[in-house]
Amino acid sequence: MFTTARIVKKMACMATAYSPMKNPYRGNTLVIGDAAAYVEVETQGALTCGFRAGSAVYKELSGMDGFAEYTRWWQDSFEFNSDDYLQVAQGFALVPTYTDDELDYLFALIENETLAGTFNQYKSPRLMWGAFLSHKERIARERPELHKKILTRKLSLSDVL
Ligand SMILES: Cc1cc2nc3c(=O)[nH]c(=O)nc-3n(C[C@H](O)[C@H](O)[C@H](O)COP(=O)(O)OP(=O)(O)OC[C@H]3O[C@@H](n4cnc5c(N)ncnc54)[C@H](O)[C@@H]3O)c2cc1C
């Protein structure tokens, strides 16, 4: 199908990602959807944020704690707001950056393992890292520098971008 294909134009795009805001309001400002958690809410989550935010604003204007209630829902409903969300953000993007050689080494450790299939972008890095780290003594013995790198992955997405 692509035998006669040719490049007609090249384009590039860059986006800066930020770690999610755990507390999405201050004073009379409520931050919702992608503005509070870049890309992470996804379409269905963004729609729900809009609906919930409308209700929260109405409650605030009626003298109730709409923003605090929205915040409880925000923190309880999205996986990236759980306490281990930083760890997920790191695993998701494989940060800090690993070299081709390090990735080959890590994936070779689990070459004969079949991981559970999942569409969940938060579960998949957990499964992957769980499988790698079941070999952590071996990594420490064979690749001490890589082991040290893995142990120091305490960065957020915004720290590395
Ligand atoms: C590359 C990419 C791929 C994605 N893939 C998927 C996917 O497959 N499935 C999925 O569910 N989600 C996906 N998402 C995530 C999803 O698109 C977002 O989470 C969602 O669109 C966020 O909706 P939002 O309403 O919060 O923000 P947005 O959709 O960004 O809406 C914000 C709106 O505000 C407007 N705006 C900005 N500033 C102003 C201003 N000053 N005045 C007036 N208007 C303004 C913008 O033009 C925009 O229309 C993807 C995102 C990206 C970037």
PDBQT file of the ligand as one rigid body, heavy atoms in Angstrom, charges set to zero:
ROOT
HETATM    1  C1  LIG A 201      -2.491  14.114  22.286  1.00  0.00    +0.000 C 
HETATM    2  C2  LIG A 201      -3.641  13.795  23.200  1.00  0.00    +0.000 A 
HETATM    3  C3  LIG A 201      -4.311  12.587  23.045  1.00  0.00    +0.000 A 
HETATM    4  C4  LIG A 201      -5.406  12.297  23.853  1.00  0.00    +0.000 A 
HETATM    5  N1  LIG A 201      -6.071  11.113  23.672  1.00  0.00    +0.000 NA
HETATM    6  C5  LIG A 201      -7.201  10.860  24.359  1.00  0.00    +0.000 A 
HETATM    7  C6  LIG A 201      -8.002   9.707  24.092  1.00  0.00    +0.000 A 
HETATM    8  O1  LIG A 201      -7.690   8.890  23.224  1.00  0.00    +0.000 OA
HETATM    9  N2  LIG A 201      -9.107   9.490  24.837  1.00  0.00    +0.000 N 
HETATM   10  C7  LIG A 201      -9.501  10.364  25.797  1.00  0.00    +0.000 A 
HETATM   11  O2  LIG A 201     -10.550  10.152  26.427  1.00  0.00    +0.000 OA
HETATM   12  N3  LIG A 201      -8.765  11.478  26.084  1.00  0.00    +0.000 NA
HETATM   13  C8  LIG A 201      -7.643  11.743  25.392  1.00  0.00    +0.000 A 
HETATM   14  N4  LIG A 201      -6.885  12.873  25.665  1.00  0.00    +0.000 N 
HETATM   15  C9  LIG A 201      -7.230  13.692  26.822  1.00  0.00    +0.000 C 
HETATM   16  C10 LIG A 201      -8.430  14.584  26.577  1.00  0.00    +0.000 C 
HETATM   17  O3  LIG A 201      -8.348  15.149  25.280  1.00  0.00    +0.000 OA
HETATM   18  C11 LIG A 201      -8.437  15.701  27.622  1.00  0.00    +0.000 C 
HETATM   19  O4  LIG A 201      -8.286  15.124  28.909  1.00  0.00    +0.000 OA
HETATM   20  C12 LIG A 201      -9.726  16.501  27.577  1.00  0.00    +0.000 C 
HETATM   21  O5  LIG A 201      -9.949  17.030  26.279  1.00  0.00    +0.000 OA
HETATM   22  C13 LIG A 201      -9.674  17.647  28.581  1.00  0.00    +0.000 C 
HETATM   23  O6  LIG A 201     -10.834  18.419  28.442  1.00  0.00    +0.000 OA
HETATM   24  P1  LIG A 201     -10.907  19.859  29.094  1.00  0.00    +0.000 P 
HETATM   25  O7  LIG A 201     -12.301  20.370  28.785  1.00  0.00    +0.000 OA
HETATM   26  O8  LIG A 201     -10.478  19.832  30.524  1.00  0.00    +0.000 OA
HETATM   27  O9  LIG A 201      -9.809  20.734  28.337  1.00  0.00    +0.000 OA
HETATM   28  P2  LIG A 201      -9.717  21.089  26.778  1.00  0.00    +0.000 P 
HETATM   29  O10 LIG A 201     -10.357  20.011  25.934  1.00  0.00    +0.000 OA
HETATM   30  O11 LIG A 201      -8.290  21.449  26.535  1.00  0.00    +0.000 OA
HETATM   31  O12 LIG A 201     -10.639  22.363  26.657  1.00  0.00    +0.000 OA
HETATM   32  C14 LIG A 201     -10.192  23.629  27.067  1.00  0.00    +0.000 C 
HETATM   33  C15 LIG A 201     -10.786  24.631  26.084  1.00  0.00    +0.000 C 
HETATM   34  O13 LIG A 201     -10.535  25.949  26.580  1.00  0.00    +0.000 OA
HETATM   35  C16 LIG A 201     -10.188  26.776  25.481  1.00  0.00    +0.000 C 
HETATM   36  N5  LIG A 201      -9.464  27.914  26.021  1.00  0.00    +0.000 N 
HETATM   37  C17 LIG A 201      -8.194  27.973  26.503  1.00  0.00    +0.000 A 
HETATM   38  N6  LIG A 201      -7.900  29.214  26.919  1.00  0.00    +0.000 NA
HETATM   39  C18 LIG A 201      -8.990  29.952  26.698  1.00  0.00    +0.000 A 
HETATM   40  C19 LIG A 201      -9.302  31.324  26.935  1.00  0.00    +0.000 A 
HETATM   41  N7  LIG A 201      -8.408  32.156  27.480  1.00  0.00    +0.000 N 
HETATM   42  N8  LIG A 201     -10.525  31.744  26.590  1.00  0.00    +0.000 NA
HETATM   43  C20 LIG A 201     -11.446  30.921  26.054  1.00  0.00    +0.000 A 
HETATM   44  N9  LIG A 201     -11.212  29.594  25.816  1.00  0.00    +0.000 NA
HETATM   45  C21 LIG A 201     -10.001  29.150  26.139  1.00  0.00    +0.000 A 
HETATM   46  C22 LIG A 201      -9.351  25.871  24.587  1.00  0.00    +0.000 C 
HETATM   47  O14 LIG A 201      -9.327  26.366  23.267  1.00  0.00    +0.000 OA
HETATM   48  C23 LIG A 201     -10.135  24.559  24.696  1.00  0.00    +0.000 C 
HETATM   49  O15 LIG A 201     -11.145  24.451  23.727  1.00  0.00    +0.000 OA
HETATM   50  C24 LIG A 201      -5.799  13.202  24.850  1.00  0.00    +0.000 A 
HETATM   51  C25 LIG A 201      -5.113  14.418  24.995  1.00  0.00    +0.000 A 
HETATM   52  C26 LIG A 201      -4.058  14.713  24.179  1.00  0.00    +0.000 A 
HETATM   53  C27 LIG A 201      -3.344  16.035  24.326  1.00  0.00    +0.000 C 
ENDROOT
TORSDOF 0
